[in-house]
Amino acid sequence: MTASARGKLLWRLADLIERDAEELARIEVRDNGKLYAEMLGQLQYIPEWFRYFGGLADKIEGGVLPIDKAEMFSYTKREPLGVVVAITPWNSPLLLLAWKMAPALAAGNTIVIKPSEFTSCSTLEFARLFKEAGFPDGVVNTVTGLGSEIGAALVENPRVAKIAFTGGDATGAAVYAAAAKSIKHVTLELGGKSPNIVFADANLENAVKGAISGIFAATGQTCIAGSRLLVQRPIYEEMCQRLVAFAARAKLGDPMDLVTQVGPITTQAQREKVINYIEIARGEGARCLLGGGTPDAPELAKGWFVEPTIFADVTSQMRIAREEVFGPVLSIIPFEDENEAIEIANDTIYGLAAGVWTSDIRRAFAMANLIKAGTVWVNTYRAVSYMAPFGGYKQSGIGRESGQAMINEYLQTKCVWISLAESSPDPFVMR
Ligand code: TXE
């Protein structure tokens, strides 16, 4: 298929996703329990990844080298890697899949998708659209099953050229090690313990909303959760009070209901993990300002709900500040000045994202420079785009997704040498 034809297929697919966005969003909600409003927003935005990378498909160019050897013609080609395996988690199955698929297909690879065992339905429905768009059989394939069986088998398969993985850090490390056996290309998007840093000169109303969206939106089940809220001492108590007042009003309930703000946790095991971390935080001496358990409203009894929970007086040494909870649990940590904020912010194995709230432009740039994270938001939080490279520093991952250059993560370079000489030179000397 020509690159232009590939691009057109991706555009056609984008139109079909747009057509079916509501139905796909409903399936996502039934699978993972996240808010319909959130999943619909994602589904309505996903087509842009396919349009953006579809537009790039016929702009993948090689070059002719001004090679420094007589009678030699040399050029480069950008070629697809081959079979790409996309392994996706349960929190935003189709969005995270689109981030992998759009560049992989635009670059001319074929793809095998392994969705999370907890949320396979939306991917299976999504895969139908590729047929309808006219993709040739075999280009997009879906295999469902347990990670430890099916996922592991795909990672070890020597015919697979690349693994594009989003999930937990322990699984990511296992995938990385297994992929190394057959020298596969790997991109990993793993967890985070993102600092959201509020300075005393910030617009506090906006900062409160930013903190809430960082940890309670998506019930905290997001890799970019702003789970550590660093607050400058002069506004520490005020921020704590404002956050409690705001979060206490959050409406828990049916994720399909448009007035719901905090839905349930996706799996029972994940809820147990979150509750366990709340107990750990209490045991470590963190001060629980809000929540701290499961809600007792009878209408919520059948769901895996956890109360929006806020801990104050957290220190960087506590497990609640070091380990990814992946639930609606906020840790508030006080700091004195910029230096201490940076020290605390970077005191983590992770480096996925960070937020900075300040009205001082010098400080905004200084913090953006010094924070070790793949994304830094200033006076905003949780913004993503098909144009913006996304990925982690340190143990939050390898490689980036989205953005023009990221198509290179799915390409390899070939250099072709053609001798135009009539006779061959001395065979014992390198040319
Ligand atoms: O993820 P897993 P889980 C974090 C979050 C959560 C923890 C565990 O902290 O509590 O991870 O969640 C497949 N070879 N994140 O257990 O195991 C699996 O089938 C190949 C962060 O659900 O990482 C699924 O498709 N594949 C995260 C995918 O890996 C394997 C989003 C992710 O599952 C495999 C979700 C193996 N050996 C959880 N084992 C984020 N970064 O957003 C499992 N899988």
Residues whose N, C-alpha, C, O or C-beta is under 5 A from the ligand:
A	BS01	TXE	I87 T88 P89 W90 N91 K114 P115 S116 E117 G145 L146 G147 S148 G151 A152 V155 T166 G167 G168 D169 T171 A174 E189 L190 G191 T222 C223 E324 V325 F326
